[in-house]
Amino acid sequence: MSDIFVEQGPNGEEVFRTSCGADAQQLNSSCFCISLDRAALDKALADEVGDSCIAELMRERCPHVFAERPVFIAASQLQRLVESVRAIETVVAMPAWREQALALAPAIARHDARGAKGVFFGYDFHAEGDTLGLIEVNTNAGGAMLNAILARAQRACCADVEPLLPSLDGVRGFEKAIVDMFRSEWQATAPARELRTVAIVDEAPEKQYLYPEFLLFQRLLQGHGITAVIADPTALALRDGALWLGETPIDLVYNRLTDFYLEEDNCRALREAYLSDAVVLTPHPQAHALYADKRRLATLTDPEALIRLGVPEAVQIILLRDIPCTTVVRASEADSLWADRRNLFFKPVNGFGSRGAYRGDKLTKRVWQDVLDGDYVAQKLVQPGERRLDGSAEARTMKFDLRAFVYDGQVQWTAARVYQGQTTNFRTQGGGFAPVYTTGGHNEATGRISSC
């Protein structure tokens, strides 16, 4: 273990440096001084929910949701991530983009969201060495509250590494930002009164893998004076110009559904309430059409399309630098796509949770036909980062990606997802969400930043 030095950065921030000068890749392969403190995690879960059973529920429902080790990223990569988010936000705000994207979406996407921007966007990146690639944007990204809890439960094996751990003030600031975000969504549409009730809605919520996170959100909101309930969409009813859960009127729905356009029958009451402006829905169908439909990635990586839209040249440079080239899969181009498949990743246009996604080098002829018959995009393959779990000769090397939680164009927190296999899965021993520490800078959105 090398010595750690604290210096003052150009903006007065604390910058942690080491005598060994290790970079992020070296740290991911050789630094094992920070690990998850399971006892601290159990306590944090019990404190947040007020129920000691939540830790046991986490172990039963999602035992591999928290990774054993943190992930290290260069400060320059984190800065590029922020630039990419801002570049996309610049394009989405352009009238020409909105007109084009909404014309291709179901009619519900054109309903006026009345100023609601959409909570918990997830910008997902692969970062390996000097390479950074945005792999997708999600508009109902899970894991934000889990990462706040995780930040409370990191443990260092030696005193030298203590400065690297997330500050409690940073975690509390993130949790406050979550509450403020929901209030902002409400006030954009109903500024005359305070937000009173939030329904966290998903299909069969108690059976969902991340149900424990719903309980964490419920506790957080209630701790700030907001009534929070968890519900299946079939339990909701529209009457007297309001959305109800039993005898409780609902002001705002935190939407965790993967039926992005509310097309299924079980969403009938929620769909009617949204279209009649009887409830604030966040995230909403328009957000999905503007950001998360993967055909949008094809436009963002098409230089001619960007010129036609009038995207500023400086923004074009960032988009083409940090988003892997993406094309819509068409039968007319089947032969060339198949020939180049080992360099491509195939994703359904409105897919989620890695379902139906395939690395090209894993494709069989039968699955390839399914891709051609479905709505897919092909994205240039960008390798994920790698994280070694310990220093033994038998140690596993895991993959990881980065998820930036974003609201209103601002990165609120950055986490990693550690895994093995083709895509993230939260099923790998030692894998799951991991805190991100950056080398050579400081940013509360990733915890305490350092070299170690």
N, C-alpha and C positions, 0 to 999 in steps of 0.2 A: 504493500500500500504506500503510495507516494504522499508527500505532504500537501496540504490544501492551504491556499493563500486566498484571502479576501481582499479584492481591490475595488476601487471606485470607478464605475464606468463613466462614459461621456455625459450621461444624463443624471449622474449622481446615484445610479443604481448600484447594488452590490453585485460583483462579478466574482465567481469562484473559479480559481485556476489551480493547476497542480504542477508539481515539479517534474512529473513525467511527460507532460504535454500530450496526454492521450486524447485521441479524437473519438467521435461517437462510435465509429465502427469498432475500434479497439475496445471501448468500454462495453459494447454489447457482446463482445466475445470473451472478455476477461474480467469484468467487474461483477463481483458477487457480494458486495458489502451491504446491499439493501435488499430486504425481503419483506414479505407480507407477515405482519404480526397477527396471527389468527385470534389471539385473546383480545387484542385491541379492536379487531374487526367485530367480534361478537359483542363487545361492550358498545361500540359505536352503533351497531344495529339496534341493540336493546334501548340505547338512549334515544335514538331517533324515533323509534316506533312506540316506545313505552311498553314493549312486550318482549320478554326474553325468548319467546318461542320463535321470533323472526330468524335468529341465527340458525336454528334447527331447520326451519322451512327452507332457508337458502341452501343448506347442505343437502337436503332431500331433493329440492326442485332443480337447482342449478349449481351443482358442486364445483363446476369448472368455469365459473363466471369471473373469478378473480385470479389473475396470473401470479406466479411465485415471485417474479422479478420485474423491476421497472425497465423501461426502454429509454435509450439515450439518442438524442437527435441534435445535429449541429444547429446552432442559432441561425445560420444562413438558410438552412432548410425551413425552419419555422417561419422566417421572414418571407420566404418564397410562398409558403402556404398561405400566409395572410394576404400577400399580393394577389394570389390566384382567386381567393374568395372575393376580394374587392373588385377584381376584373370582371368576374361573372356577375356580381351585383350591378356593376355599371351597365353591362349589356342587357340584363333582364329589365332594368328600369327604362330601356328605350322603347318608345311606342311601336316601332317597327317590329321589334322582337315579340312584344306582347300580341300584336295583331297576328303574326305568323304562327306563334305557338298555340294560341287559343283557337285559331281557325281549325287546327288539326285535332282538337280535344273535344270530348263530349260537351253538350250544351251547359251542363251544370258548372263547368269550369269558367264559363263566361258570366256567371252570377257575381255581382258586386260583393266583395268580401268586406266592404265598409271600413277599410283601413286596417283590418287585421292582417298581420304580416306572416304569421305562422311561427309557432314555437318549435325549438329543437330541430333546426335543420342540421343534417350531418353531412359534412364534406369529407369524403373518405379518400385517402391518398396512400400510394405506395412510395416509400422513400428508402433508397438503397445507395449508399455512397453519395455521390453528387447528383444522382437522378431523383427527380420527384415527379410523380404522375397522379393526377386526379382520376380515380377510377369510377366514381359516381357521386351523385348528390341525392341524399334522402331527405324527405320532408316530414318524416315522423321517426327520427332516429332515437333508439332506445339507449339507455345506459348513463344518462347524465347524473341522476341521483346516486347510482351505484358508484360512479367515479368520485363523487363527493365523499361518500362513506370510505371508499378505498384510500383516499388521500389522508384520512384520519388514522389509518391503520398500517402505515409503513414502519419498518423497524431497521435500524442500522446495527451492524455487528461490531462496530468500533466507533469510538467517540469522534474520530476525524470526519466521519461521514454525516454526523448529525446535521450540519448546516445544509445538506442537500435536501432534507425532507420538506414536504409541503408545510407552509405556515398555516396555523389555525385561522388567522385573519383572512388568508387567501381563500380557504375553504368556506368560511362563513360568508365572505363576499360573494362567492359563486352561488351559494344557496339563496342569499338575499336577491341576487340578480334573477334567479329563477322565479321567485315570487313577484318581483317587479315586472318581469316579462309577462306573466299572466295578467297582472293588473293593467299593463300597457295595452294588451290586446283588448281588454274590456273597455278601457277608457277611450280607445279609438272609435268605438261604436256607441258607447253610452256614457259620456263624460259627466252626466248630471248626478250619478250616484255611484257608490262604492261597489266593487265586486263582492257578492255575497256567497254564491254557490258555484262550485266547479264539479262536473262529472267527468271522471276518468273512464273513458269508454273503449272497450275492446270486446271482441267476440269471446264468449265464455271466459271472462277475465281470470277467474280463479284457476283455470287450467292452463293459462299461458305460462311459458317458460320464465318470463320476467315479471310474473305477478308480484313477487316481493318488492320490486321497484314501485309498483302501483301503491303499495302500502307505505313506502317511504315518501312518495309524493303526497299522499293523503295526510300523513303526519306533518310534513313540512307546511302545507297550506293551512291546516288547522291550527298550527302553532302561530300563524300570522293572522288569525281571526277570520279565515275563509272556510266555510263548510265545504268539505270534500267527500264525494261518494264515488264508489267504483261500480260500474254497471255494464251489463250486456246491452247492446242497442235495442234488443227486443223488449227490454224493461222500460223503455222510454215511451212517453205518450204526449201527443200534441193536443192541447185543449185550451180554450179561452185565450188564444194568442200567445201561449207560452209552452215551453217544453217542461215536462214533469217526470220525476221519478217517484212514483207513489204520490205522496202528498208534499213532496219537496219540489219547488220550482227551480229550474236550472238556468243560471245566467250564462255559463260558458261550458263548452264541452272540450276537454283535452282529448283529442282524437288519436287513438293508437291503432285504429283499424287499418288493415291492408287492402280493404275495398276502397281504393282512393277516390273513386267517383260516386260512392254510395249507391251502387247499382243493384245490390242484392235486396231481396224482400225484407230481410231482417233489419235493414237500415231505413225502412219506409218513414217512420216517424221522425228520425233525425234528418233525413233528406228534406221532408216537407217543412220541418222547423227551420232548417238552414235557408231554403228557398223563400220562405215567408219572413225571414229576418226575425224569427222568434227566439233565436239563440245565437251566440257567438261561437263559431266552430273554428278550432285551431289545432293543428294545421288544416287547411281547407282544400277542396279540389283544385281551385285556381293555382295554388302554390305548387301542387304536384305537376300540373300541366306546364307551368313556367320553368320549373327547375328540375324535376325528377324524372320526367319522361326521357328515357335514354336517347331518343332521337335528337334531343337538344344538344347532346355531346357531339353528334355528327355536325351540327351547324357550327358549334363553337370551335371545331377543328378544321373547318373548310375556309381557306383564305378568301376565296371568291365570295362566299356567302357573307362573311364578315364585312367585306368591302361594300357589298350591296346594302347591308343593313346600316352602313355608316358608322361602324365601330371605329373609334379613334385608333390610330396606328400604334400608340404606346400600349393600349389595351390588347390589341391583336397580338403583339409580340409576347406578352405574358401568357395569353391563352394558348398560343401555338407552342410555347415553350413547355408549359406545365400540364397540358391535357393530352394524353396519348391520342393519336389519330384514330378517329372512330367513323365507321361507315354503316349505313343501313344495309342489312343483308337482303340482296335481291337474287332471285333465281337466275336472272340473266348473267350474274357475275359468279355463279356457283363454282365454275371450274377454277377461276383465279383465286377465290377465297379458300377453296379446298387445298390448292397447291401451296398456299401461304399459311395454312392453318396453324402450324407450329409456332408462328409469331403472333398469334391472335388469341383473344379471349372473347367468347360469344355469350351475350346476355339478352334475355327477353326485355322488350321495350318497357313493360310495366312490371318487371320482376322485383322481388324483394327477398331479403334474407338469403341471398345466393341461390335461390331455387331456380332450377332450369338453366343455371350458368355453367359453361364448360370451357376448360382450357382446350385450345385447338389440338394440342398433341395427345389429348385423351379421347378425342372424338372417334366414334365408330361410324361406319356407313349408315347404320340404322338411325342413330341419334342425329347424324348430319341431315338426314331427310326431315326429321322433326324440326330442326333449326330452319331449314328452307321453307317448310310449310307454316312456321310460326312467324311472329313479329320479333325479329332479333336485330341487334347491332353487333358488329365486330370491332373490337378495340385492340389496338396494338398492345402487345404484352409488355408490361412493366414489372420487373421483378420486385417482390416485397423485400423489406429489410429482414435481417436475421438476428436472433437473440439466443445466446447460449445460456443454459440454465445453471450450470455449475462448472467447476474446474476439473472434474474427474475425467478419466479417459473415456468413460461410457456416457458422458453427458450428451443430452439431446440438443440439437439446434432447432429452434422454432422459427417460424415466420411471423412477421407482424405487419399490420398496416396502421395508419393514423386516422383518427376521427376527430375533426374539429366541430365542436358544437357551436352553432352560429345563430344569432338572432339579429334581425335588422341590419345585416351586413357586418356585424361585429363578432369576432371570435371570442366566445366566453370561456372555453376550456378545451384543452386538447388531451386526448387519451390515445392509448394504443390498444389494439386487439391482437393477442398472441395466439397462434394456432399452428396446427399441422394439417396437411391436405391441400386440396385445390383452393378452398376459400375459408373465410372465418366460420367457425362452427360452435364455439363454446362447449365443445365436447372432449377437448384434449387435456389430459393430465398435465398440470403446470401451466396451462394456457388460460385465456380469458382477458378481461380488461386489465390494462397495466398503466400505471402513471408514466408520464413522459417527462424526462429531465433533459434540458438542452445544454450543450457544452459551450461555455464562453459567453453567457449572457444571463439575463434575469427576466422572467415573465411569469406573473402569478397565474396566467391561464394554463401553465403546465406544472405548477408547483414551484418549489425552489430550484433554481437553475444552476447547473454546475458542470465542472469536470471533476472526476473522482479518481 
